[in-house]
Amino acid sequence: MSKKKVLIVTQEMEPYTALSEVANVARKLPQYIQENGMEIRILMPRFGTINERRHRLHEVVRLSGMNIIVDDDDYPLIIKVASLPEARMQVYFLDNEDFFKRKQIFADEDGKPFEDNPDRMVFFCKGVIETVKKFGWAPDVVHCHGWMTSLVPLYLKTAYKNEPLFQDSKVVYSIYEGSPEETFTDEFIAKASINNLQEDDLNAYQNGSGVTLHKGAIQFSDAIVKASPELGTAAEKALSGVDKPVLDYPGAEGFEEKIKEFYETLTAEEVEEEG
């Protein structure tokens, strides 16, 4: 029986970014599931805070060279890779000078979120899918970690719904507390409408008065993980009454086994449906 394939899409990962809930989970989870019989790929942004020399990043020429269109402008996508020898894992980084060269991640030195966070997010989410297409690698599970990945479920279920690689993929979205969506303007919806999507296709990402990233991701995912002990009122409201599998907060330690079992339940359901 072939190994189940899990794609980890994350906005942060230790040791490449500062320790956070997202960075901790994204570091420990893939190692655990790989050591327990699953095949993994990890994709994240190549933020300017990441020391390429120290972490031995190098460009993967065969994967680089694409252009990603954001708001009618073309941006080159550069793919880099690094290895974590102690974990026998490779991590792929999506890079672009306009979006990721700066020496902060999501906010400036004064703590103000970057105005182009929506553009960076669209670039990253579309770039992830195009990179996996270049891999030619069909994931059984696509697990998205953090608000910056929240467009991936939408894109997989709409703009890329006819892409053979993702036909059988179960999309899991982990909700972590907080996101900068209150700084997003209405222009975000137009920018996120890639390929042949219409702005109406992103209704789930709006609540009438602003942008709701978690709510949109919840609607387009196959399953949800509550990744923080407290999620905030908006996220909890979006989760209430959801008719799909939801894994309650699995804890700050020992979460790896619970999430792996969650994957197995989802992929087992798929087999039953086929049967």
N, C-alpha and C positions, 0 to 999 in steps of 0.2 A: 504493500500500500504506500503510495507516495506521501511525502510529508506535506502537511498543510502549510500554505504560504501566507505570511502575515506582513503587510506593509505598515510600518510605523511612520506617520507623518506628524512632525512635532515642531513647535515654534522654539523650543529650548531643549537643551540636553547637557547634563553635567558629564564631563568636565569642560565642555566648550563654552557654556554660559554659566552665570552665577547660579548657585543652588537655589531652587524654588520648587514648589510642588510639581510643576510640569517637568522641570529638569531632572528631578529625582526619579519620577516614574519612567520617563523616557530613557533613562540610563539603566535602571534595574530590570524593567519589564522585558525588553528584547533579549537580554542575556539569558534570563530565566526560561523564556519560551523556546529559545534556540537550544539551550542545554537540555530541554525536555521534549525534544522531537519535532520542533517546528522550524521551518525555514523563514528567515527574515530579510527585510531590506529596511533601512532607516533613511529618511530624507528630512532635512532641516535647512533653514536659511544660513548663509555664510555671513553672519554679522561681522562688522568691522572690529568688534571687540575680541574676535577669535584670532589668536596668534597662530598664523599659518606655519611658521617655522617650528615653534614648540610642538605643535600637534601634527606636524608633517603632512599638511594638506598638499595635494597636487592635482592638477587638472586632468580630467578624463576626456581626452580629445574626441574620442568616438561618440561621446554623449553631448559634448558642447556644440555650439554653433547655431542653435535654434534662435529665432527671434520670437518674443512673446509680445502680443499687441495689448496695450493697456490704454484705454481712452484715445484710441486712434494713433498712438505712437508706438514705434517698434523699439523693444529693449532686448539686447543680446542676453541670452541665458548661458552662463558658464557653469559647468558641473565639476565639482572637486570632490575628492574622496580622502578619507583618513581612516586609519585602523586603530582599534583599541586592542593591543596585543593580549593584555591580561584577560580580555573577554572574547577574543577571537571574533570580533565584530568589525564590520566596515560601516562607515557613516558617509552618506552622500550629501554634499552641500550645494544648494542653489545660490549662485552668486550673480550680482549685477552691480556695477559701480554706482549707478544713480540711486539705487535703493538700499544697498547694504554696506557701502564703504565707510560711512560715519561711525564714530567711536561710541555710540550709544545704541541701545536696542530698539525700544519703542518710544522713548521720550528724551527730550533734550536735558541739558545739565540742570535746568530749573524744574524738571519734572513735568514739563508740558508735552503732551503727546504730539508726535510729528504729524503735520498736516497731511503728509502723503502716506500715512499708514494704510488707508484704503487701497491706494495704488500698489503699495508693496504687497498687500494681502492678495489682491487679484493676480499679480505677477507670480507670487509664490504658489498659490493654489492651482493655477493653470499650468505653471511650470512643472509641478509635481506630476500631474497626469501625463503631460507630454514626455517627461523623463521616463516614467514607467513604461510608456509605449515603446520608447527606444530600448529599454531593457528587454522587451518582448517577454515579460514575466507576469503571469496572471495570478494576482493575489486572491486567496480565499477570503481573507479579512483585510479591510483597510481601516486602520485605527487612527483617528485624528485626535491630536492633543493640543488644546488651547484655542483661543478665539481666532488666532491668525489662520487656522486651518478650517474655519467654519464654512467656507465656500466649497470645499472639496465634496461634501455630500451632495450639495445642489448640482455641481457640475457633473458628477458621476451619474446622477439620476436624470439629467436633462441633456445638457450639451454633448455628453459623451455616452448617452444611453445605448447607442448602437455599436460602441467600441467592443469588439469580441473579447479583449483581455479582461474586461470588467463585468461580463455578463453574469457571472456567478458569484461576484464579490459581495460579501456582507459588509456594510459600512457602519462602523462603530464610532461614536463621537463622545469623547470624554469632556465633561463640563467642569472647568475650574473656576473658582471664584474670581470675579472681576473681568473687565474688558474696557477698552477705550471708546466704545461705540457712541458714548454721549458726545464725543468730539467729531463724529462723522456727520457730514452734511448730506442733503438729498442727492447730491451728485454721485454718491457712492453706488446707488442703485443702477444708474446709467453705466458707470464704469464696470460694474460687476456683470453686466449683461453681455457676456462674451459670445463669440460665434453667432448663432442665430437666436439667442435668447432675447425675449422681450422683457421690458421692465416689469410687466405683470407676473412674469415667472418668479420674481423675487418678492412677491407680496408677503411671504412668510418671514422675510427679514425686516418687515416694517410693522409698527404697532399704531400707526396713525399720527404719532407725534415724533417719531424718530426711528433709528435703526435698532434692531434686536437680533444680534448675531446668533446667540444661543438658540433662540426660538426657531430661526430659519434652519440651523443645522439639525435641530431635533426633528423637524418635520421631514427632512430628506434622508435621515439616517435610518438604518434598520434596527439599531439598538443603541442604548445610551449608558454611559458610566458616570455616576456622580463621583467626581474625582476630588472634591473638596468637602470637608465636613459641613460647611455652610456655603450655600450658593448665592444667596441674595433673593429678594422677593421676586424679581422679574424672571429669573431662571426657574425658580420653584413653581411659579405660576405657569410657565411654559411647559413644565413637566407634568402638571396636574392633568389627570385624565388621558395621558398618552397611552395609546393601545399598541405598545411594542415593548420588547424586553428592556428592562431598566435594572442595572446593577447598582444597588445602594453603595454608599461610600465604603470601600473595602479596607480602609485604614491606611495609616502612614507606613506601616511595616506589614509584611506578609501579604500584600495585595497581589503579588505576581501569580500565585496559584489560583486565587479567586478569578482573576481576569482570564487566565488560560482556560479555566473550566467554563467561563462565560463564552469564550470563543467556540469551545467544543460543542456547547449546547446549540449555538447558532448554526454551526456548520452541520451538525447532526440533523437539525430541522430541515436543512436544505436537502440532505440525502433522502429524508422521509418524503418530502414533497415530490422529489424525482421518482421515488418508488411508487 
